Amino acid sequence: KEKYGIEEPYFIYSGAVSTRKGVHDLIEAFQIFNKNRNYMLAITGPLEDVDLLKQIRTLNSVKYLGHVPRVDMPALFSAAVAAVFPSYHEGFGLPPLEAAACSTPVIASRIPVFLETLADAGIFVRPGDVEGIANAMSMIADNEDLRVTHGLKALNRARIFSWLNTAKEYVSLWRQMIA
């Protein structure tokens, strides 16, 4: 947190910084959530929408960290109140699993890939539902038991996606195809 100048409790988003990833919705939801609070929103990842960066720079409580080396991400995820992924579409969704592997609660869009990868470990909102995102952030921030429970669920869910399990699934698939 010190390295990136984060002093307050914070939520984190990691991924392409673009409208298609719901970052505009996240910023709007965060402003609603943070109206009478003192939290920060940390955003990491490649910038795809310059207008979003202009918006971020006008907000003291939102910090664009740009590219963060992979070695730093586990510490940033682990220290966050929750990770938020409000995407409209995803191919697989590795960043939510990376956050989950750090025992970080995950708030994500209710889209097929996140429902499949996070299952009951995620807190889901409809894509584009700004109020829903803000409410989910409030739930996690205001309820330590919920935060801990979802963090543990996230960690257990992420363990399913190990390289060993992936290799076993491929071997099983190839055996079925050969048979």
NULODREN-368749 format. One record per atom (N, C-alpha, C): x, y, z; residue in one letter; atom name. Coordinates in steps of 0.2 Angstrom, whole numbers, plus 5000, padded with zeros to 4 digits. Example, Ala and Ser with C-alpha at 12.3 -4.5 7.8 and 13.67 -1.06 7.14 Angstrom:
2
+------+-------+------+------+-------+
! east ! north !   up ! vovo ! kolke !
+------+-------+------+------+-------+
! 5066 !  4972 ! 5039 !    a !     N !
! 5062 !  4978 ! 5039 !    a !    CA !
! 5066 !  4984 ! 5039 !    a !     C !
! 5064 !  4989 ! 5035 !    s !     N !
! 5068 !  4995 ! 5036 !    s !    CA !
! 5064 !  5000 ! 5039 !    s !     C !
+------+-------+------+------+-------+
***
This chain:
179
+------+-------+------+------+-------+
! east ! north !   up ! vovo ! kolke !
+------+-------+------+------+-------+
! 5004 !  4994 ! 5000 !    k !     N !
! 5000 !  5000 ! 5000 !    k !    CA !
! 5004 !  5006 ! 5000 !    k !     C !
! 5010 !  5006 ! 5004 !    e !     N !
! 5014 !  5012 ! 5004 !    e !    CA !
! 5017 !  5013 ! 4997 !    e !     C !
! 5020 !  5008 ! 4994 !    k !     N !
! 5023 !  5009 ! 4987 !    k !    CA !
! 5018 !  5012 ! 4982 !    k !     C !
! 5012 !  5011 ! 4983 !    y !     N !
! 5007 !  5014 ! 4978 !    y !    CA !
! 5003 !  5020 ! 4981 !    y !     C !
! 5005 !  5022 ! 4987 !    g !     N !
! 5002 !  5028 ! 4990 !    g !    CA !
! 4995 !  5027 ! 4992 !    g !     C !
! 4993 !  5021 ! 4994 !    i !     N !
! 4986 !  5020 ! 4996 !    i !    CA !
! 4986 !  5020 ! 5004 !    i !     C !
! 4982 !  5024 ! 5007 !    e !     N !
! 4982 !  5025 ! 5014 !    e !    CA !
! 4975 !  5023 ! 5017 !    e !     C !
! 4970 !  5024 ! 5014 !    e !     N !
! 4963 !  5022 ! 5016 !    e !    CA !
! 4962 !  5015 ! 5014 !    e !     C !
! 4957 !  5012 ! 5018 !    p !     N !
! 4954 !  5005 ! 5015 !    p !    CA !
! 4952 !  5006 ! 5008 !    p !     C !
! 4953 !  5001 ! 5004 !    y !     N !
! 4951 !  5002 ! 4997 !    y !    CA !
! 4948 !  4996 ! 4994 !    y !     C !
! 4945 !  4997 ! 4988 !    f !     N !
! 4943 !  4992 ! 4984 !    f !    CA !
! 4947 !  4992 ! 4978 !    f !     C !
! 4948 !  4986 ! 4974 !    i !     N !
! 4953 !  4986 ! 4969 !    i !    CA !
! 4949 !  4983 ! 4962 !    i !     C !
! 4951 !  4986 ! 4957 !    y !     N !
! 4949 !  4983 ! 4950 !    y !    CA !
! 4956 !  4982 ! 4946 !    y !     C !
! 4956 !  4976 ! 4943 !    s !     N !
! 4962 !  4975 ! 4939 !    s !    CA !
! 4960 !  4972 ! 4932 !    s !     C !
! 4962 !  4976 ! 4927 !    g !     N !
! 4960 !  4973 ! 4920 !    g !    CA !
! 4961 !  4979 ! 4916 !    g !     C !
! 4958 !  4978 ! 4910 !    a !     N !
! 4958 !  4984 ! 4905 !    a !    CA !
! 4954 !  4989 ! 4907 !    a !     C !
! 4957 !  4995 ! 4907 !    v !     N !
! 4953 !  5001 ! 4909 !    v !    CA !
! 4949 !  5004 ! 4903 !    v !     C !
! 4943 !  5001 ! 4903 !    s !     N !
! 4938 !  5003 ! 4897 !    s !    CA !
! 4931 !  5003 ! 4899 !    s !     C !
! 4927 !  5006 ! 4895 !    t !     N !
! 4920 !  5006 ! 4896 !    t !    CA !
! 4917 !  4999 ! 4896 !    t !     C !
! 4919 !  4995 ! 4891 !    r !     N !
! 4917 !  4988 ! 4890 !    r !    CA !
! 4918 !  4984 ! 4896 !    r !     C !
! 4923 !  4985 ! 4900 !    k !     N !
! 4924 !  4982 ! 4906 !    k !    CA !
! 4920 !  4984 ! 4912 !    k !     C !
! 4916 !  4989 ! 4911 !    g !     N !
! 4912 !  4992 ! 4916 !    g !    CA !
! 4915 !  4997 ! 4921 !    g !     C !
! 4921 !  4999 ! 4919 !    v !     N !
! 4925 !  5004 ! 4924 !    v !    CA !
! 4921 !  5010 ! 4925 !    v !     C !
! 4918 !  5013 ! 4920 !    h !     N !
! 4914 !  5019 ! 4921 !    h !    CA !
! 4909 !  5018 ! 4926 !    h !     C !
! 4905 !  5012 ! 4926 !    d !     N !
! 4900 !  5010 ! 4931 !    d !    CA !
! 4903 !  5009 ! 4938 !    d !     C !
! 4909 !  5006 ! 4938 !    l !     N !
! 4912 !  5005 ! 4944 !    l !    CA !
! 4914 !  5012 ! 4948 !    l !     C !
! 4917 !  5017 ! 4944 !    i !     N !
! 4918 !  5023 ! 4947 !    i !    CA !
! 4912 !  5027 ! 4949 !    i !     C !
! 4907 !  5026 ! 4945 !    e !     N !
! 4900 !  5030 ! 4947 !    e !    CA !
! 4898 !  5026 ! 4954 !    e !     C !
! 4898 !  5020 ! 4954 !    a !     N !
! 4896 !  5016 ! 4960 !    a !    CA !
! 4900 !  5018 ! 4966 !    a !     C !
! 4906 !  5018 ! 4965 !    f !     N !
! 4911 !  5020 ! 4970 !    f !    CA !
! 4909 !  5026 ! 4973 !    f !     C !
! 4908 !  5031 ! 4969 !    q !     N !
! 4906 !  5038 ! 4971 !    q !    CA !
! 4900 !  5038 ! 4976 !    q !     C !
! 4895 !  5034 ! 4974 !    i !     N !
! 4889 !  5033 ! 4978 !    i !    CA !
! 4891 !  5030 ! 4984 !    i !     C !
! 4894 !  5024 ! 4984 !    f !     N !
! 4896 !  5021 ! 4990 !    f !    CA !
! 4900 !  5025 ! 4995 !    f !     C !
! 4905 !  5029 ! 4992 !    n !     N !
! 4910 !  5033 ! 4996 !    n !    CA !
! 4907 !  5040 ! 4998 !    n !     C !
! 4901 !  5041 ! 4997 !    k !     N !
! 4898 !  5048 ! 4998 !    k !    CA !
! 4900 !  5050 ! 5005 !    k !     C !
! 4898 !  5046 ! 5010 !    n !     N !
! 4900 !  5048 ! 5017 !    n !    CA !
! 4905 !  5043 ! 5021 !    n !     C !
! 4910 !  5041 ! 5017 !    r !     N !
! 4915 !  5037 ! 5019 !    r !    CA !
! 4922 !  5039 ! 5017 !    r !     C !
! 4927 !  5036 ! 5019 !    n !     N !
! 4934 !  5038 ! 5017 !    n !    CA !
! 4937 !  5032 ! 5014 !    n !     C !
! 4935 !  5029 ! 5009 !    y !     N !
! 4938 !  5023 ! 5005 !    y !    CA !
! 4942 !  5026 ! 4999 !    y !     C !
! 4946 !  5021 ! 4996 !    m !     N !
! 4949 !  5023 ! 4990 !    m !    CA !
! 4947 !  5017 ! 4985 !    m !     C !
! 4947 !  5019 ! 4979 !    l !     N !
! 4947 !  5014 ! 4973 !    l !    CA !
! 4953 !  5014 ! 4970 !    l !     C !
! 4957 !  5008 ! 4970 !    a !     N !
! 4963 !  5007 ! 4966 !    a !    CA !
! 4961 !  5004 ! 4959 !    a !     C !
! 4964 !  5007 ! 4954 !    i !     N !
! 4963 !  5004 ! 4947 !    i !    CA !
! 4969 !  5002 ! 4944 !    i !     C !
! 4970 !  4996 ! 4942 !    t !     N !
! 4976 !  4994 ! 4939 !    t !    CA !
! 4975 !  4991 ! 4932 !    t !     C !
! 4979 !  4992 ! 4927 !    g !     N !
! 4979 !  4988 ! 4921 !    g !    CA !
! 4980 !  4993 ! 4915 !    g !     C !
! 4980 !  4990 ! 4909 !    p !     N !
! 4981 !  4995 ! 4903 !    p !    CA !
! 4975 !  4999 ! 4902 !    p !     C !
! 4977 !  5005 ! 4900 !    l !     N !
! 4972 !  5011 ! 4898 !    l !    CA !
! 4970 !  5010 ! 4891 !    l !     C !
! 4963 !  5009 ! 4890 !    e !     N !
! 4960 !  5008 ! 4884 !    e !    CA !
! 4956 !  5014 ! 4882 !    e !     C !
! 4954 !  5018 ! 4887 !    d !     N !
! 4949 !  5023 ! 4886 !    d !    CA !
! 4952 !  5029 ! 4890 !    d !     C !
! 4954 !  5034 ! 4886 !    v !     N !
! 4957 !  5040 ! 4889 !    v !    CA !
! 4952 !  5044 ! 4893 !    v !     C !
! 4946 !  5044 ! 4890 !    d !     N !
! 4941 !  5048 ! 4894 !    d !    CA !
! 4940 !  5046 ! 4901 !    d !     C !
! 4941 !  5039 ! 4902 !    l !     N !
! 4941 !  5037 ! 4909 !    l !    CA !
! 4946 !  5039 ! 4913 !    l !     C !
! 4952 !  5040 ! 4910 !    l !     N !
! 4958 !  5043 ! 4914 !    l !    CA !
! 4957 !  5050 ! 4916 !    l !     C !
! 4954 !  5054 ! 4911 !    k !     N !
! 4952 !  5061 ! 4913 !    k !    CA !
! 4947 !  5061 ! 4919 !    k !     C !
! 4942 !  5057 ! 4919 !    q !     N !
! 4937 !  5056 ! 4924 !    q !    CA !
! 4941 !  5054 ! 4931 !    q !     C !
! 4945 !  5049 ! 4931 !    i !     N !
! 4949 !  5047 ! 4937 !    i !    CA !
! 4953 !  5053 ! 4940 !    i !     C !
! 4956 !  5057 ! 4936 !    r !     N !
! 4960 !  5062 ! 4938 !    r !    CA !
! 4957 !  5068 ! 4941 !    r !     C !
! 4950 !  5068 ! 4941 !    t !     N !
! 4946 !  5073 ! 4944 !    t !    CA !
! 4944 !  5071 ! 4951 !    t !     C !
! 4945 !  5064 ! 4953 !    l !     N !
! 4943 !  5062 ! 4959 !    l !    CA !
! 4948 !  5060 ! 4964 !    l !     C !
! 4948 !  5063 ! 4970 !    n !     N !
! 4954 !  5061 ! 4974 !    n !    CA !
! 4954 !  5054 ! 4977 !    n !     C !
! 4948 !  5051 ! 4977 !    s !     N !
! 4947 !  5045 ! 4981 !    s !    CA !
! 4948 !  5039 ! 4976 !    s !     C !
! 4949 !  5040 ! 4969 !    v !     N !
! 4951 !  5035 ! 4964 !    v !    CA !
! 4958 !  5036 ! 4962 !    v !     C !
! 4961 !  5031 ! 4962 !    k !     N !
! 4969 !  5031 ! 4960 !    k !    CA !
! 4970 !  5026 ! 4954 !    k !     C !
! 4972 !  5029 ! 4949 !    y !     N !
! 4974 !  5024 ! 4943 !    y !    CA !
! 4982 !  5023 ! 4944 !    y !     C !
! 4983 !  5016 ! 4945 !    l !     N !
! 4990 !  5014 ! 4947 !    l !    CA !
! 4994 !  5012 ! 4940 !    l !     C !
! 4990 !  5011 ! 4935 !    g !     N !
! 4993 !  5009 ! 4928 !    g !    CA !
! 4995 !  5002 ! 4929 !    g !     C !
! 5001 !  5000 ! 4925 !    h !     N !
! 5003 !  4994 ! 4925 !    h !    CA !
! 5006 !  4992 ! 4932 !    h !     C !
! 5004 !  4987 ! 4935 !    v !     N !
! 5007 !  4985 ! 4941 !    v !    CA !
! 5010 !  4978 ! 4940 !    v !     C !
! 5017 !  4977 ! 4942 !    p !     N !
! 5020 !  4971 ! 4941 !    p !    CA !
! 5016 !  4965 ! 4944 !    p !     C !
! 5016 !  4960 ! 4941 !    r !     N !
! 5013 !  4954 ! 4943 !    r !    CA !
! 5015 !  4952 ! 4951 !    r !     C !
! 5021 !  4953 ! 4952 !    v !     N !
! 5024 !  4951 ! 4959 !    v !    CA !
! 5020 !  4956 ! 4964 !    v !     C !
! 5018 !  4961 ! 4963 !    d !     N !
! 5015 !  4966 ! 4967 !    d !    CA !
! 5007 !  4964 ! 4968 !    d !     C !
! 5004 !  4961 ! 4963 !    m !     N !
! 4997 !  4960 ! 4964 !    m !    CA !
! 4994 !  4956 ! 4969 !    m !     C !
! 4997 !  4951 ! 4971 !    p !     N !
! 4995 !  4947 ! 4977 !    p !    CA !
! 4994 !  4952 ! 4984 !    p !     C !
! 4999 !  4956 ! 4985 !    a !     N !
! 4999 !  4960 ! 4991 !    a !    CA !
! 4993 !  4965 ! 4990 !    a !     C !
! 4992 !  4968 ! 4984 !    l !     N !
! 4987 !  4973 ! 4983 !    l !    CA !
! 4980 !  4970 ! 4984 !    l !     C !
! 4979 !  4964 ! 4981 !    f !     N !
! 4973 !  4960 ! 4981 !    f !    CA !
! 4972 !  4959 ! 4989 !    f !     C !
! 4977 !  4956 ! 4992 !    s !     N !
! 4976 !  4954 ! 4999 !    s !    CA !
! 4974 !  4959 ! 5004 !    s !     C !
! 4976 !  4965 ! 5003 !    a !     N !
! 4975 !  4971 ! 5007 !    a !    CA !
! 4969 !  4975 ! 5006 !    a !     C !
! 4965 !  4973 ! 5000 !    a !     N !
! 4959 !  4976 ! 4998 !    a !    CA !
! 4953 !  4974 ! 5002 !    a !     C !
! 4948 !  4978 ! 5003 !    v !     N !
! 4942 !  4976 ! 5006 !    v !    CA !
! 4939 !  4971 ! 5001 !    v !     C !
! 4939 !  4972 ! 4995 !    a !     N !
! 4936 !  4968 ! 4990 !    a !    CA !
! 4939 !  4970 ! 4983 !    a !     C !
! 4938 !  4965 ! 4978 !    a !     N !
! 4940 !  4966 ! 4971 !    a !    CA !
! 4933 !  4967 ! 4968 !    a !     C !
! 4933 !  4971 ! 4963 !    v !     N !
! 4927 !  4972 ! 4959 !    v !    CA !
! 4928 !  4972 ! 4952 !    v !     C !
! 4924 !  4968 ! 4949 !    f !     N !
! 4925 !  4967 ! 4941 !    f !    CA !
! 4918 !  4967 ! 4938 !    f !     C !
! 4916 !  4973 ! 4936 !    p !     N !
! 4909 !  4975 ! 4933 !    p !    CA !
! 4909 !  4974 ! 4926 !    p !     C !
! 4912 !  4969 ! 4923 !    s !     N !
! 4913 !  4968 ! 4915 !    s !    CA !
! 4906 !  4967 ! 4912 !    s !     C !
! 4905 !  4969 ! 4906 !    y !     N !
! 4899 !  4967 ! 4902 !    y !    CA !
! 4901 !  4960 ! 4899 !    y !     C !
! 4907 !  4959 ! 4897 !    h !     N !
! 4909 !  4953 ! 4893 !    h !    CA !
! 4916 !  4951 ! 4896 !    h !     C !
! 4917 !  4944 ! 4896 !    e !     N !
! 4924 !  4942 ! 4897 !    e !    CA !
! 4925 !  4935 ! 4894 !    e !     C !
! 4931 !  4934 ! 4892 !    g !     N !
! 4933 !  4927 ! 4889 !    g !    CA !
! 4933 !  4922 ! 4895 !    g !     C !
! 4938 !  4923 ! 4900 !    f !     N !
! 4938 !  4918 ! 4905 !    f !    CA !
! 4938 !  4922 ! 4912 !    f !     C !
! 4941 !  4927 ! 4913 !    g !     N !
! 4941 !  4931 ! 4919 !    g !    CA !
! 4946 !  4929 ! 4924 !    g !     C !
! 4952 !  4929 ! 4922 !    l !     N !
! 4958 !  4927 ! 4927 !    l !    CA !
! 4959 !  4932 ! 4933 !    l !     C !
! 4958 !  4939 ! 4932 !    p !     N !
! 4959 !  4943 ! 4938 !    p !    CA !
! 4954 !  4942 ! 4944 !    p !     C !
! 4948 !  4940 ! 4943 !    p !     N !
! 4944 !  4938 ! 4948 !    p !    CA !
! 4946 !  4932 ! 4952 !    p !     C !
! 4949 !  4927 ! 4948 !    l !     N !
! 4952 !  4921 ! 4952 !    l !    CA !
! 4958 !  4923 ! 4955 !    l !     C !
! 4962 !  4927 ! 4952 !    e !     N !
! 4968 !  4929 ! 4956 !    e !    CA !
! 4967 !  4933 ! 4962 !    e !     C !
! 4962 !  4937 ! 4962 !    a !     N !
! 4959 !  4940 ! 4969 !    a !    CA !
! 4957 !  4935 ! 4973 !    a !     C !
! 4953 !  4930 ! 4971 !    a !     N !
! 4950 !  4925 ! 4975 !    a !    CA !
! 4956 !  4921 ! 4978 !    a !     C !
! 4961 !  4920 ! 4975 !    a !     N !
! 4967 !  4916 ! 4977 !    a !    CA !
! 4970 !  4919 ! 4983 !    a !     C !
! 4969 !  4926 ! 4984 !    c !     N !
! 4972 !  4930 ! 4989 !    c !    CA !
! 4967 !  4931 ! 4995 !    c !     C !
! 4961 !  4927 ! 4995 !    s !     N !
! 4956 !  4927 ! 5000 !    s !    CA !
! 4953 !  4934 ! 5000 !    s !     C !
! 4952 !  4937 ! 4994 !    t !     N !
! 4949 !  4943 ! 4994 !    t !    CA !
! 4942 !  4942 ! 4991 !    t !     C !
! 4937 !  4945 ! 4995 !    p !     N !
! 4930 !  4944 ! 4992 !    p !    CA !
! 4930 !  4948 ! 4985 !    p !     C !
! 4926 !  4945 ! 4981 !    v !     N !
! 4925 !  4947 ! 4974 !    v !    CA !
! 4918 !  4949 ! 4972 !    v !     C !
! 4917 !  4955 ! 4970 !    i !     N !
! 4911 !  4957 ! 4968 !    i !    CA !
! 4911 !  4957 ! 4960 !    i !     C !
! 4907 !  4954 ! 4957 !    a !     N !
! 4907 !  4953 ! 4949 !    a !    CA !
! 4901 !  4954 ! 4946 !    a !     C !
! 4901 !  4955 ! 4939 !    s !     N !
! 4895 !  4955 ! 4935 !    s !    CA !
! 4892 !  4948 ! 4935 !    s !     C !
! 4885 !  4948 ! 4935 !    r !     N !
! 4882 !  4942 ! 4934 !    r !    CA !
! 4882 !  4940 ! 4926 !    r !     C !
! 4888 !  4938 ! 4924 !    i !     N !
! 4889 !  4935 ! 4917 !    i !    CA !
! 4891 !  4928 ! 4918 !    i !     C !
! 4890 !  4924 ! 4912 !    p !     N !
! 4891 !  4917 ! 4913 !    p !    CA !
! 4898 !  4915 ! 4915 !    p !     C !
! 4903 !  4918 ! 4913 !    v !     N !
! 4910 !  4916 ! 4914 !    v !    CA !
! 4911 !  4917 ! 4922 !    v !     C !
! 4909 !  4923 ! 4925 !    f !     N !
! 4910 !  4924 ! 4932 !    f !    CA !
! 4906 !  4919 ! 4936 !    f !     C !
! 4900 !  4918 ! 4934 !    l !     N !
! 4896 !  4913 ! 4938 !    l !    CA !
! 4899 !  4906 ! 4938 !    l !     C !
! 4902 !  4904 ! 4932 !    e !     N !
! 4905 !  4898 ! 4932 !    e !    CA !
! 4911 !  4898 ! 4936 !    e !     C !
! 4916 !  4903 ! 4935 !    t !     N !
! 4922 !  4902 ! 4939 !    t !    CA !
! 4921 !  4904 ! 4946 !    t !     C !
! 4917 !  4908 ! 4948 !    l !     N !
! 4917 !  4910 ! 4955 !    l !    CA !
! 4911 !  4906 ! 4959 !    l !     C !
! 4906 !  4904 ! 4956 !    a !     N !
! 4901 !  4900 ! 4959 !    a !    CA !
! 4898 !  4904 ! 4965 !    a !     C !
! 4897 !  4901 ! 4971 !    d !     N !
! 4895 !  4904 ! 4977 !    d !    CA !
! 4900 !  4908 ! 4980 !    d !     C !
! 4906 !  4909 ! 4978 !    a !     N !
! 4911 !  4913 ! 4981 !    a !    CA !
! 4910 !  4920 ! 4979 !    a !     C !
! 4907 !  4922 ! 4974 !    g !     N !
! 4906 !  4928 ! 4972 !    g !    CA !
! 4900 !  4932 ! 4974 !    g !     C !
! 4900 !  4938 ! 4974 !    i !     N !
! 4894 !  4943 ! 4975 !    i !    CA !
! 4893 !  4946 ! 4969 !    i !     C !
! 4887 !  4944 ! 4966 !    f !     N !
! 4885 !  4946 ! 4959 !    f !    CA !
! 4880 !  4951 ! 4958 !    f !     C !
! 4881 !  4955 ! 4953 !    v !     N !
! 4877 !  4961 ! 4951 !    v !    CA !
! 4876 !  4961 ! 4944 !    v !     C !
! 4870 !  4963 ! 4942 !    r !     N !
! 4869 !  4964 ! 4934 !    r !    CA !
! 4874 !  4969 ! 4931 !    r !     C !
! 4876 !  4967 ! 4925 !    p !     N !
! 4881 !  4972 ! 4922 !    p !    CA !
! 4877 !  4978 ! 4921 !    p !     C !
! 4881 !  4984 ! 4922 !    g !     N !
! 4878 !  4990 ! 4921 !    g !    CA !
! 4874 !  4993 ! 4927 !    g !     C !
! 4873 !  4989 ! 4932 !    d !     N !
! 4869 !  4991 ! 4938 !    d !    CA !
! 4873 !  4994 ! 4943 !    d !     C !
! 4873 !  5001 ! 4942 !    v !     N !
! 4878 !  5005 ! 4947 !    v !    CA !
! 4875 !  5005 ! 4954 !    v !     C !
! 4869 !  5005 ! 4955 !    e !     N !
! 4866 !  5005 ! 4962 !    e !    CA !
! 4868 !  4998 ! 4965 !    e !     C !
! 4867 !  4993 ! 4961 !    g !     N !
! 4869 !  4986 ! 4964 !    g !    CA !
! 4876 !  4985 ! 4965 !    g !     C !
! 4881 !  4988 ! 4962 !    i !     N !
! 4888 !  4988 ! 4963 !    i !    CA !
! 4889 !  4992 ! 4970 !    i !     C !
! 4886 !  4998 ! 4970 !    a !     N !
! 4887 !  5002 ! 4976 !    a !    CA !
! 4884 !  4998 ! 4982 !    a !     C !
! 4878 !  4995 ! 4982 !    n !     N !
! 4876 !  4991 ! 4987 !    n !    CA !
! 4880 !  4985 ! 4989 !    n !     C !
! 4883 !  4982 ! 4984 !    a !     N !
! 4887 !  4976 ! 4986 !    a !    CA !
! 4894 !  4979 ! 4989 !    a !     C !
! 4896 !  4984 ! 4987 !    m !     N !
! 4902 !  4987 ! 4991 !    m !    CA !
! 4900 !  4989 ! 4998 !    m !     C !
! 4894 !  4992 ! 4999 !    s !     N !
! 4892 !  4993 ! 5006 !    s !    CA !
! 4891 !  4987 ! 5010 !    s !     C !
! 4888 !  4982 ! 5007 !    m !     N !
! 4888 !  4975 ! 5011 !    m !    CA !
! 4894 !  4973 ! 5013 !    m !     C !
! 4899 !  4973 ! 5009 !    i !     N !
! 4906 !  4970 ! 5011 !    i !    CA !
! 4909 !  4975 ! 5016 !    i !     C !
! 4909 !  4981 ! 5015 !    a !     N !
! 4912 !  4986 ! 5019 !    a !    CA !
! 4909 !  4986 ! 5026 !    a !     C !
! 4903 !  4985 ! 5026 !    d !     N !
! 4899 !  4986 ! 5033 !    d !    CA !
! 4899 !  4979 ! 5037 !    d !     C !
! 4901 !  4974 ! 5034 !    n !     N !
! 4899 !  4967 ! 5037 !    n !    CA !
! 4906 !  4963 ! 5037 !    n !     C !
! 4910 !  4963 ! 5042 !    e !     N !
! 4916 !  4960 ! 5043 !    e !    CA !
! 4915 !  4952 ! 5042 !    e !     C !
! 4910 !  4949 ! 5045 !    d !     N !
! 4908 !  4942 ! 5045 !    d !    CA !
! 4907 !  4940 ! 5037 !    d !     C !
! 4903 !  4944 ! 5034 !    l !     N !
! 4902 !  4943 ! 5027 !    l !    CA !
! 4909 !  4943 ! 5023 !    l !     C !
! 4913 !  4948 ! 5024 !    r !     N !
! 4919 !  4949 ! 5021 !    r !    CA !
! 4924 !  4943 ! 5022 !    r !     C !
! 4924 !  4941 ! 5028 !    v !     N !
! 4928 !  4935 ! 5029 !    v !    CA !
! 4926 !  4929 ! 5026 !    v !     C !
! 4919 !  4928 ! 5027 !    t !     N !
! 4916 !  4922 ! 5024 !    t !    CA !
! 4917 !  4922 ! 5016 !    t !     C !
! 4916 !  4927 ! 5013 !    h !     N !
! 4917 !  4927 ! 5006 !    h !    CA !
! 4924 !  4927 ! 5004 !    h !     C !
! 4929 !  4929 ! 5008 !    g !     N !
! 4936 !  4929 ! 5007 !    g !    CA !
! 4938 !  4921 ! 5007 !    g !     C !
! 4935 !  4918 ! 5012 !    l !     N !
! 4937 !  4911 ! 5012 !    l !    CA !
! 4934 !  4907 ! 5007 !    l !     C !
! 4928 !  4908 ! 5005 !    k !     N !
! 4924 !  4905 ! 5000 !    k !    CA !
! 4928 !  4906 ! 4993 !    k !     C !
! 4930 !  4912 ! 4992 !    a !     N !
! 4934 !  4914 ! 4986 !    a !    CA !
! 4941 !  4910 ! 4986 !    a !     C !
! 4944 !  4909 ! 4991 !    l !     N !
! 4950 !  4906 ! 4992 !    l !    CA !
! 4949 !  4898 ! 4990 !    l !     C !
! 4944 !  4895 ! 4993 !    n !     N !
! 4943 !  4888 ! 4992 !    n !    CA !
! 4941 !  4887 ! 4984 !    n !     C !
! 4937 !  4892 ! 4982 !    r !     N !
! 4935 !  4891 ! 4975 !    r !    CA !
! 4941 !  4892 ! 4970 !    r !     C !
! 4945 !  4896 ! 4971 !    a !     N !
! 4951 !  4897 ! 4967 !    a !    CA !
! 4956 !  4891 ! 4967 !    a !     C !
! 4956 !  4887 ! 4973 !    r !     N !
! 4960 !  4881 ! 4973 !    r !    CA !
! 4958 !  4876 ! 4968 !    r !     C !
! 4952 !  4876 ! 4965 !    i !     N !
! 4949 !  4872 ! 4960 !    i !    CA !
! 4953 !  4873 ! 4954 !    i !     C !
! 4955 !  4879 ! 4953 !    f !     N !
! 4958 !  4881 ! 4946 !    f !    CA !
! 4966 !  4880 ! 4946 !    f !     C !
! 4968 !  4875 ! 4950 !    s !     N !
! 4976 !  4874 ! 4950 !    s !    CA !
! 4978 !  4871 ! 4943 !    s !     C !
! 4985 !  4872 ! 4942 !    w !     N !
! 4988 !  4869 ! 4936 !    w !    CA !
! 4987 !  4862 ! 4936 !    w !     C !
! 4988 !  4859 ! 4942 !    l !     N !
! 4987 !  4851 ! 4943 !    l !    CA !
! 4980 !  4849 ! 4941 !    l !     C !
! 4975 !  4853 ! 4943 !    n !     N !
! 4968 !  4851 ! 4941 !    n !    CA !
! 4967 !  4852 ! 4934 !    n !     C !
! 4970 !  4857 ! 4931 !    t !     N !
! 4969 !  4858 ! 4924 !    t !    CA !
! 4972 !  4853 ! 4920 !    t !     C !
! 4978 !  4850 ! 4922 !    a !     N !
! 4981 !  4845 ! 4918 !    a !    CA !
! 4977 !  4839 ! 4919 !    a !     C !
! 4974 !  4837 ! 4925 !    k !     N !
! 4970 !  4831 ! 4926 !    k !    CA !
! 4964 !  4832 ! 4921 !    k !     C !
! 4961 !  4837 ! 4921 !    e !     N !
! 4955 !  4838 ! 4916 !    e !    CA !
! 4957 !  4837 ! 4909 !    e !     C !
! 4963 !  4839 ! 4907 !    y !     N !
! 4965 !  4838 ! 4900 !    y !    CA !
! 4966 !  4831 ! 4899 !    y !     C !
! 4969 !  4828 ! 4903 !    v !     N !
! 4971 !  4820 ! 4903 !    v !    CA !
! 4964 !  4817 ! 4902 !    v !     C !
! 4959 !  4818 ! 4906 !    s !     N !
! 4953 !  4815 ! 4906 !    s !    CA !
! 4949 !  4816 ! 4899 !    s !     C !
! 4950 !  4822 ! 4897 !    l !     N !
! 4947 !  4824 ! 4891 !    l !    CA !
! 4950 !  4820 ! 4885 !    l !     C !
! 4956 !  4820 ! 4885 !    w !     N !
! 4960 !  4816 ! 4880 !    w !    CA !
! 4958 !  4809 ! 4880 !    w !     C !
! 4958 !  4806 ! 4886 !    r !     N !
! 4956 !  4799 ! 4886 !    r !    CA !
! 4949 !  4798 ! 4884 !    r !     C !
! 4944 !  4802 ! 4885 !    q !     N !
! 4937 !  4802 ! 4882 !    q !    CA !
! 4937 !  4802 ! 4875 !    q !     C !
! 4942 !  4807 ! 4872 !    m !     N !
! 4942 !  4807 ! 4865 !    m !    CA !
! 4945 !  4801 ! 4861 !    m !     C !
! 4950 !  4798 ! 4865 !    i !     N !
! 4953 !  4792 ! 4862 !    i !    CA !
! 4949 !  4786 ! 4862 !    i !     C !
! 4945 !  4786 ! 4867 !    a !     N !
! 4940 !  4780 ! 4868 !    a !    CA !
! 4935 !  4781 ! 4863 !    a !     C !
+------+-------+------+------+-------+
***
